[in-house]
Amino acid sequence: MLMNKIEKAAIDNPARRALQRLYEVPTLLRLAGGPLPPGANAVEIGCGPGYGTRLILDRFRAAHVDAVDLDPAMVAKARRRLARDAHRVRLAAGDATDLRAAFGAEGGSYDAAFDFAFIHHIPDWRSALDEVARVLKPGGVFVFEEVTAHALARPSYRLLFDHPTRDRFTAEQFLAELPRHGLAVRGSLTRVRGDYLLGAATRMG
Ligand SMILES: C[S@@+](CC[C@H](N)C(=O)[O-])C[C@H]1O[C@@H](n2cnc3c(N)ncnc32)[C@H](O)[C@@H]1O
C-alpha cells in the first residue's frame, strides 16, 4: 500500500534522516553484529526516497544494493539521491513480493536484505517475508525495523496515515513468523514501547 502525502512528508525530511542516521542505523548495526562482509550484495525493499540505501552503502558498507519500491515517484527520488553511487545501486519500481520481476532475483541472490519499515505496508505481509527468505543466501542477514499494530492503532497513525487495516502484526506475531520462513533472530532485539521493533535475523541453510 502506497504512502499518502502526509506520510511521504513525515519520512522524507531532515529530522527523519537524522533519526535514521543517529539512532536507527547504529542500533541495527549493533543488532546485526557490525557492517556487512567485504563485497556484500544487499537488497533494500520499500526503499522510499533512498536515504536508507545511502546508509546501507556508507554504514553497512554494502558493495552493491538493489533497491525497490512500489511507488515510481519514490524510486525517482531515490535515483536522484543516489546518483553519485549509480555504479553501486540498481533501482526498480516493483513489488516486494516479487523480486524476480524487479531484478530477476533468483533464490539465494543476496548477502543481506533490509526492511526499513515497509512490511507493515503490505496487506499480505507474510508473502513479503517469504520473498526476503527466498532471495537471501544461507547465512545471509535480514535487518529489520518494523512498525507494529500497537503503533498503527494510535490516533496519530490512524488519522494521518494510510495502512492496511486487516491482519496487522504485533512484535510477537512478527517474531513468531520469522522461523516459519527459515529466519533465526540474532541475539537481542530493540523494542520501542510496543510500537517499534528493530532486529536482525540469519537465513538458515
Ligand atoms: C514507511 S515507507 C518507508 C520508506 C523507507 N524505507 C524509509 O524508511 O524512509 C514504506 C515504503 O514501502 C513502499 N511499499 C509499500 N508497499 C510496497 C510493496 N508492495 N512493494 C514495495 N514497496 C512497497 C512504499 O511505497 C513506501 O515507500
The ligand as an SDF file (V2000), in Angstrom:
LIG
                    3D

 27 29  0  0  0  0  0  0  0  0999 V2000
    7.0670    3.8790    5.6080 C   0  0  0  0  0  0  0  0  0  0  0  0
    7.7440    3.9040    3.9950 S   0  0  0  0  0  0  0  0  0  0  0  0
    9.4560    3.5720    4.3320 C   0  0  0  0  0  0  0  0  0  0  0  0
   10.3590    4.1100    3.2680 C   0  0  0  0  0  0  0  0  0  0  0  0
   11.8620    3.9930    3.5640 C   0  0  0  0  0  0  0  0  0  0  0  0
   12.2450    2.5970    3.7300 N   0  0  0  0  0  0  0  0  0  0  0  0
   12.2200    4.7960    4.7820 C   0  0  0  0  0  0  0  0  0  0  0  0
   12.4930    4.2110    5.8330 O   0  0  0  0  0  0  0  0  0  0  0  0
   12.2360    6.0170    4.6740 O   0  0  0  0  0  0  0  0  0  0  0  0
    7.1800    2.3870    3.2550 C   0  0  0  0  0  0  0  0  0  0  0  0
    7.6030    2.2470    1.8060 C   0  0  0  0  0  0  0  0  0  0  0  0
    7.1650    0.9570    1.3400 O   0  0  0  0  0  0  0  0  0  0  0  0
    6.7270    1.1020    0.0000 C   0  0  0  0  0  0  0  0  0  0  0  0
    5.8510   -0.0300   -0.3270 N   0  0  0  0  0  0  0  0  0  0  0  0
    4.5680   -0.2350    0.0610 C   0  0  0  0  0  0  0  0  0  0  0  0
    4.0940   -1.3870   -0.4410 N   0  0  0  0  0  0  0  0  0  0  0  0
    5.1070   -1.9330   -1.1620 C   0  0  0  0  0  0  0  0  0  0  0  0
    5.2280   -3.1200   -1.9270 C   0  0  0  0  0  0  0  0  0  0  0  0
    4.2110   -3.9860   -2.0650 N   0  0  0  0  0  0  0  0  0  0  0  0
    6.4060   -3.3650   -2.5470 N   0  0  0  0  0  0  0  0  0  0  0  0
    7.4520   -2.4840   -2.4410 C   0  0  0  0  0  0  0  0  0  0  0  0
    7.3890   -1.3470   -1.7210 N   0  0  0  0  0  0  0  0  0  0  0  0
    6.2370   -1.0680   -1.0890 C   0  0  0  0  0  0  0  0  0  0  0  0
    6.0370    2.4600   -0.0140 C   0  0  0  0  0  0  0  0  0  0  0  0
    5.8790    2.9710   -1.3210 O   0  0  0  0  0  0  0  0  0  0  0  0
    6.9820    3.2700    0.8710 C   0  0  0  0  0  0  0  0  0  0  0  0
    7.9920    3.9090    0.1120 O   0  0  0  0  0  0  0  0  0  0  0  0
  1  2  1  0
  2  3  1  0
  2 10  1  0
  3  4  1  0
  4  5  1  0
  5  6  1  0
  5  7  1  0
  7  8  2  0
  7  9  1  0
 10 11  1  0
 11 12  1  0
 11 26  1  0
 12 13  1  0
 13 14  1  0
 13 24  1  0
 14 15  1  0
 14 23  1  0
 15 16  2  0
 16 17  1  0
 17 18  1  0
 17 23  2  0
 18 19  1  0
 18 20  2  0
 20 21  1  0
 21 22  2  0
 22 23  1  0
 24 25  1  0
 24 26  1  0
 26 27  1  0
M  CHG  2   2   1   9  -1
M  END
$$$$
